[in-house]
């Protein structure tokens, strides 16, 4: 982020992080190898000379590269929601995760979890190009994500509260990107989910929340499997893992699946500015009933932006502190 882009920006977040996806050609290579019948040789993906994948990465495919990224994400998220990353105005004390804590969550992200995350990528990419205003982006993809979240909720522990809803934001903003752009938008589609503890202890945990953001729209001419369905798949699998581990939910986790990133971030802007109400499809938290349903932005203290750029290169973590 350029220094001039940060001037005058005072987000309510303590830190901003971005995690790049694994090399997506490795993911696809691993998938092809798994689908090849026994006794036959898989056809290698076509590449220009000099673009081969190093042997160490090629051998693992998604099983190693993708799951490694999943585990790295799990570590960051777990640190955030258990209080190890400091929230604004919070004392420097880490909350214990318990026996079914970080080790249990990490153990849950095995190769099977990677395959489940990748299945979401395949299902959503199969809907084709998803640009703002298209049926695939405004109806089909959100419906799929909502269905998956409702299934997670149905199987969740009785000690976990899962709220699922949609938002159709409209608004406008300016940015210094590319020398200055004014952007206006109307009736975009976001899918939002909050996962927190149920019962009495849940209300305190919902006062401070961690936000994970990914986007399901794609650029013209692409199904966006890497950018950004790879991260949508990770977030859906993470929701499933958290739903059975209430001891990890010292703080609530808000998942934003936004439907408008490729047009210079309007859907995320609509969410953080509460541009329109969240319409919940599930019961709200007890303390929110009566007008505060889905108004979660004020509680956000840590943001993890799950983004992917290109189909190659290293996985990277970028952290920007308050003011950026």
Secondary structure, 3 states (H helix, E strand, C coil): CCHHHHCCCCCCCCEEEEECCCCHHHHHHHHHHHHCCCCCCCCCCCCCCCCCCCHHHHHHHHHHHHHHHHHHHHHHHHHHHCCCCCCCCCCCCCCCCCCCCHHHHHHHCCHHHHHHHHHHHHHHHCCCCCCCCCHHHHHHHHHHHHHHHHHHHHCCCCCEEEEEEEECCCEEEEECHHHCEEEEECCCCEEEEEEEECHHHHHHHCCCEEEEEEECCCCCCCCCHHHHHHHHHHHHHHHHHHCCCHHHCCCEEEEEEECCCCCCCHHHHHHHCCCCCEEECCCCCHHHCCCCCCCCHHHEEEEEEECCCCCCCCCCEEEEECCC
